[in-house]
């Protein structure tokens, strides 16, 4: 049985040696039938220690994720969260929508860092660029490169299992999205979003058959698209 991979600070330390911070980025919610895709960007201060027990969010129990999210927020120097709605997913496709969510998360993370530290380009009378990262950052995303992010970045397959900051981003994004879906479940009962968070469980699909799709469903996703055809 292969050993469980533990995210390390190797890439963060490489960035720190160059006088930079590493911004780890990950998204959650590509596969569900409903709800947004949510991304987070997390940067830790130079010389920080690992968050004990941090793993890829998919490997963690919900209560453990919630606890780790609180610890991450207390230790990170900057965090940004971004989302792309079900409507944007239908309009652009899930890949582009994921990149859009990441772009929003990175932009908010960088703004947060500038505001918190009173450093960077804004302090020197120059606006923070909207489409490229300041030179004192590395941006590392989970997965493959996504030019649509609009920021210069590096990509790492299985980054949430290998890089501490990317794993932290996956935990933050997952807890934010799950909380959002639980709130939506109160407004749209019958789909089980409080437990399935929008994924295609039997209960969710039964709710679709009985109640039809909501405005938070992804109309371009099967089986919703097929359901619409069957009803037409």
Residue pairs with C-beta under 8 A, 6 or more apart in sequence:
4 55
4 59
5 158
5 161
5 162
6 55
7 50
7 54
7 55
7 56
7 160
7 161
7 162
7 163
7 164
7 166
7 167
8 50
8 162
8 163
8 164
9 48
9 50
9 164
10 163
11 22
11 138
11 140
11 156
11 163
11 164
11 165
12 22
12 44
12 48
12 163
12 164
12 165
14 22
15 21
15 22
15 138
16 22
16 46
16 47
19 136
20 135
20 136
20 137
20 138
21 43
21 44
21 45
21 46
21 77
21 113
21 136
21 137
21 138
22 43
22 44
22 137
22 138
22 139
22 140
22 163
22 165
23 41
23 42
23 43
23 78
23 106
23 109
23 110
23 133
23 137
23 138
23 139
23 140
23 165
24 41
24 42
24 43
24 140
24 159
24 163
24 164
24 165
24 166
24 167
24 168
24 169
25 39
25 40
25 41
25 42
25 102
25 105
25 106
25 139
25 140
25 141
25 142
25 153
25 166
25 169
26 39
26 40
26 141
26 142
26 159
26 160
26 166
26 167
26 169
26 170
26 173
27 37
27 38
27 39
27 40
27 98
27 101
27 102
27 142
27 173
28 37
28 38
28 39
28 57
28 170
28 173
28 174
28 177
29 35
29 36
29 37
29 38
29 173
29 177
29 197
29 198
30 37
30 94
30 98
31 199
31 200
32 197
32 198
32 199
32 200
32 218
33 198
33 199
33 200
33 204
33 205
33 208
33 217
33 218
33 221
33 223
33 224
34 86
34 181
34 184
34 191
34 193
34 198
34 204
34 213
34 214
34 216
34 217
34 218
35 86
35 177
35 180
35 181
35 184
35 193
35 197
35 198
35 216
36 83
36 84
36 85
36 86
36 89
36 101
36 177
36 180
37 83
37 84
37 89
37 94
37 97
37 98
37 101
38 81
38 82
38 83
38 101
38 173
38 176
38 177
38 180
39 81
39 82
39 83
39 98
39 101
39 102
39 104
39 105
39 169
39 173
40 79
40 80
40 81
40 82
40 105
40 168
40 169
40 170
40 172
40 173
40 176
41 78
41 79
41 80
41 81
41 82
41 102
41 105
41 106
41 108
41 109
41 139
41 169
42 72
42 76
42 78
42 79
42 109
42 165
42 168
42 169
42 172
43 76
43 77
43 78
43 79
43 109
43 113
43 137
43 165
44 75
44 76
44 77
44 164
44 165
44 168
45 75
45 76
45 77
48 75
50 164
51 68
51 71
51 72
51 75
51 164
51 168
53 64
53 68
54 68
54 72
54 164
54 167
54 168
54 171
55 161
55 167
56 160
56 161
56 167
56 170
57 65
57 160
57 167
57 170
57 171
57 173
57 174
57 175
58 160
58 170
58 174
59 161
60 68
60 171
62 178
65 171
65 174
65 175
66 175
68 171
69 171
69 172
69 175
72 79
72 168
72 171
72 172
73 79
73 172
76 168
77 113
77 116
77 117
78 109
78 110
78 112
78 113
78 116
79 109
79 112
79 172
80 104
80 105
80 106
80 107
80 108
80 109
80 110
80 111
80 112
81 105
81 108
81 172
81 173
81 176
82 100
82 101
82 102
82 103
82 104
82 105
82 106
82 107
82 108
83 101
83 104
83 177
84 92
84 97
84 98
84 100
84 101
84 104
86 215
86 216
86 217
86 218
86 219
87 215
88 97
88 100
89 97
89 218
89 220
90 218
90 219
90 220
92 100
93 220
94 218
95 146
95 148
96 148
98 146
99 146
99 147
99 148
99 149
100 148
102 141
102 146
102 149
103 148
103 149
103 150
103 151
105 169
105 173
106 133
106 139
106 149
106 151
107 130
107 151
110 120
110 128
110 133
110 134
110 137
111 128
113 119
113 120
114 120
114 121
114 122
114 123
114 128
120 128
120 134
120 136
121 127
121 128
121 129
121 134
122 128
128 134
130 150
131 150
131 151
132 150
132 151
132 152
133 139
133 151
133 152
133 153
138 154
139 151
139 152
139 153
139 154
140 153
140 154
140 155
140 156
140 159
140 163
140 165
140 166
141 149
141 153
141 154
141 155
141 156
141 159
141 166
142 155
142 156
142 157
142 158
142 159
142 160
142 166
142 169
142 170
143 155
143 156
143 157
143 159
144 155
144 157
145 153
145 154
145 155
146 153
146 155
156 162
156 163
156 166
159 166
159 167
160 166
160 167
160 169
160 170
161 167
177 197
178 197
181 193
181 194
181 197
181 198
182 193
182 194
182 197
184 193
184 216
185 191
185 192
185 193
185 194
186 194
188 214
188 216
190 207
190 210
190 211
191 203
191 204
191 207
191 208
191 211
191 214
192 201
192 203
192 204
192 207
193 204
195 201
195 203
196 203
196 204
198 204
200 223
205 223
208 217
208 223
208 224
208 227
209 227
212 227
212 231
213 219
213 224
213 227
213 228
217 224
218 224
219 225
219 228
